Every structure is written in structure tokens, then in C-alpha cells.
Amino acid sequence: QVQLVESGGGLVQAGGSLRLSCAASGSIFTIDTMGWYRQAPGNQRELVADITIDGSTNYAHSVKGRFTISRDNAKNTVYLQMNSLKPEDTAVYCCKINVLSGIGYLERWGQGTLVTVSS
């Protein structure tokens, strides 16, 4: 089994910063792409950022220049540094990984962490 544990969400004022972490554990051989998604009230889930095993990154237009995704392969962890936060960033943030595990190639989602940005 592969489990994901997210942390770092919370309440922050507009203009502030948060760093989200997502750590994978279990029967893992290698982790391919890792990413962060978010879903705001009344909206569809959207990709915020992802990062490949080689370190190539992709960002939603709305967060470019403000958010930075990174990974620590030794710790099986992906991070999302969120700066200059805006109220419209308020959402439940979930991490997703594509992983080669002991039972095959899998996609796994974290349970989500709530980010609330006040005006």
C-alpha cells in the first residue's frame, strides 16, 4: 500500500505565505510525477502545479510567479511554497503522485489540506 500525508494548510492573511508538504510512504520503488491540485467551493478541481522525476515543472497561470513546487526524492516528499497568497487561493489542496509500487504503477491522492486566505 502507498499512503500520502499532507500538511501545512491553515489560515493566513492575504499577502502571506504557506508551505504545503506531502509525504509518501509504503511499498515504493520510484515516484514519477508529483503534483498539487485544488478545489475551491463551487469549482472544479484544477491542477496547481506538478513536477516530473527529472524536475520539470508546470504551473497554472493563476499561480505562476507566486507558487513554487519542489520535491525531495530521498524523502518521497513534494512541497508547494505559496507566496503572495490571495483570497481566491482559498481551497482544499490535494497532492497526487504516480508511483511504481510493489503491486504495480499506481496513482494516489492525498486526503487534502485546507488553505484559507483572508482579505
WORA-V137862 format. One record per backbone hydrogen bond with DSSP energy under -0.5 kcal/mol. CO is the residue of the C=O (numbers start at 1). NH is the residue of the N-H. Records with the same first field share a line. If there is no record, write none. Layout:
BEGIN
CO: NH ; NH
END
This chain:
BEGIN
1: 27
3: 25
5: 23
7: 21
10: 116
12: 118
13: 16
15: 84
16: 85
18: 82
20: 80
21: 7
22: 78
23: 5
25: 3
26: 28
27: 102
30: 32 ; 100
33: 98
34: 51
35: 96
36: 48 ; 49
37: 94
38: 46
39: 92
40: 43
46: 38
48: 60
49: 36
50: 58
51: 34
52: 55
56: 52
58: 50
60: 63 ; 64
61: 64
63: 66 ; 67
66: 83
68: 81
70: 79
71: 73
72: 75 ; 76 ; 77
73: 76
76: 24
77: 72
78: 22
79: 70
80: 20 ; 82
81: 68 ; 83
82: 18
85: 15
86: 89
87: 90
91: 93 ; 115
92: 39
93: 113
94: 37
95: 110
96: 35
97: 99 ; 108
98: 32
99: 101 ; 106
100: 29 ; 30
101: 104
104: 101 ; 106
106: 99
108: 97
113: 93
114: 10
115: 91
116: 12 ; 118
118: 14
END
